[in-house]
Amino acid sequence: MGGIMDFVNWLDGEVWGPPMIVLLLGTGLLLTIVLKGIQFRRLGWSIRFTLFEGRKKEGEGDITPFQALMATISGTVGIGNIAGVATAIHFGGPGALFWMWVTALVGMATRYSEGLLGVAFRGKLPDGTMIGGTFNFLEKGFAEVKGTGVSRVIASIMTILFAAFIAKDGLGLSGGLKILAFIIAILFAILGLALLNEAYLPTIGKILAVLFALFAAIAAFGIGNMTQSNSVADAIETAFGIPAWVTGLALATLTFIVVIGGIKRIGEVAEMLVPFMAIVYFLFAIGVWIKFAGQIPSAIATIIKDAFTGKAVAGGAIGQVIIWGVKRGLFSNEAGLGTATLAHAAAKTDHPSRQAHVAMLGPFIDTLIICSLTGISIVVTGAYSKYPDLNGAPLTQAAFAEAFGHIGEIMVAIGIILFAYSTILAWSFYGRQNVMYLAKWITQDPQKFANLYPKLHLVYNLLFVIFIYIGAVKPLEDVWNFSDMMNGLMAIPNLIGLIVLYPIIKQYTEEFIAKNP
């Protein structure tokens, strides 16, 4: 078991090294340039459409555009907004919050592109509901569109960077880890070179699609399940003294009642729950800001200054500031992860770009608004320096306690309960869709898959709620690293796909904007 965890910890560090920063931010910047800063010039249009027309059901799909957005936000607004921000500040200093903002800004273009491709290449399940996601646009997009020579060269360079980085770090390892490192490096190098040959793209697309679905299906039980229920159980036990097993049982039951109804019921619950929980947490955090209003300008200055100096980190490690900011920024809003494609693909819409305009609001709401509420509260109260041993949710609770005493800790506990439950609901759907794709790929027979589908649907939901209970009652130190690793692994095929297919993203966007200025 020790050897397995050594490998997990090592690979977690690899997928969150400099190449991931380059790939994640680089993809966002590339899409921002290609789409002419769409997240800035079309933000007003996106907000107006989402608020005033997004609740209407127009076009083929299962849920309204607004419900799709709420479903994705329910999946991203989780413990990452409370515990994740605190962890970033604990390890990376206040400046990490700045890099979370940067990740969100470029991530809006990434999320836009994910939403567009999710709709453009969606299909149907045996029950008539939509299925679309990174696995769909990798398989179908690479076979049908194939990108351009320029897009494939960029994707190839990014992939080979991973190979070089892993090989370099592999030299410092020994035994089995060294062998594994070089095997992984060689596989990345082969993938990078294969991307240059258009003839290989259909095969590459299928391989990357299966890998993404596998990583996502596993991650659903980590980032979207056990880590969430564990945080809820801890928060409730700390604030109210309720045993973890009681919380786990209640959470599992409430989740099963909703998820058995599929994306339509999840969308309906998210439409009610997400605005409510966002307003509640906003009021809590604004209370902290009001009490420490005089320190807000200096707190903002500290965040910006530390983003480029790293003085709050031991040794002034600016690299750690950036890595923790980007890492937790992705954990928070999941732009680049590929999960949002699943919910937006289910939206009733008449054009892929229309839903993409709705999709790009996700990182804006999640990170630029909600994460800022947490991060600035931690910095403005000075909790990060007063309590250097605290990390995660306890650090956020300490910040709120600076303003409201024990009531502040209860406020954070309420936020964790609402945020984590919404995340669990969304990830139950994300995991299910990826499992269904894998089942369809394994059976290779539409009729067999149609017969298997209802049973697999029920078994998956039962397993999911069982793991909710396990997560609530078991310590999860290793699960966090495993979840981080899966985040990174999911992002790689998704980002490669976005780079290769950016010409089709540009084409759909220009076509839509010409008719909807």
NORDADA-V372332 format. One line per field, one symbol per residue. ss: DSSP state (~ for helix, > for strand, _ for the rest). psi: psi as a letter, one per 40 degrees, with the letter a starting at -180 (. if undefined). A space follows every 10 residues. Layout:
ss: ???
psi: ???
This chain:
ss: _~~~~~~~~~ ~~~~~__~~~ ~~~~~~~~~~ ~~~~___~~~ ~_~~~~~~~~ ~~_______> __>_~~~~~~ ~~~~~~__~~ ~_~~~~~~~~ ~~__~~~~~~ ~~~~~~~~~~ ~~~~~~~~~~ __>>_____> >__~~~~~~~ ~~~~____~~ ~~~~~~~~~~ ~~~~~~~~~~ ____~~~~~~ ~~~~~~~~~~ ~~~~___~~~ ~~~~~~~~~~ ~~~~~~~~~_ _~~~~~~~~~ ~~~~~~~~~~ ___~~~~~~~ ~~~~~~~~~_ _~~~~~~~~~ ~~~~~~~~~~ ~~~~~~~~~~ ~_~~~~~~~~ ~~~~~~~~~_ ___~~~_~~~ ~~~~~~~~~~ ~~~______~ ~~~~__>_>_ _~~~~~~~~_ ~~~~~~~~~~ ~~~~~~~~~~ __~~~~____ __~~~~~~~~ ~~~~_~~~~~ ~~~~~~~~~~ ~~~~~~~~~~ ~~~~~~~~~~ ~~~__~~~~~ ~~~~~~~~~~ ~~~~~~~~~~ ~~~___~~~~ ~~~~~~~~~~ ~~~~~~~~~~ _~~~~~~~~~ ~~~~~__
psi: dddddddddd ddddefaddd dddddddddd ddddeffded dedddddddd ddeeeighii adiidddddd ddddddgaed eddddddddd deiddddddd dddddddddd dddddddddd fiaiideeii hiaddddddd dddddeaidd dddddddddd dddddddddd deiiaddddd dddddddddd ddddddhdde dddddddddd dddddddddd ecdecddddd ddddddddde ehiddddddd ddddddddde eadddddddd dddddddddd dddddddddd dfddeddddd dddddddedf deihefgddd dddddddddd ddeehededd ddddeeihie hdddddddde edddddddcd dddddddddd eeddddgeei iadddddddd dddeaddddd dddddddddd dddddddddd dddddddddd dddfhddddd dddddddddd dddddddddd ddeiifdddd dddddddddd dddddddddd eddddddddd ddddeg.
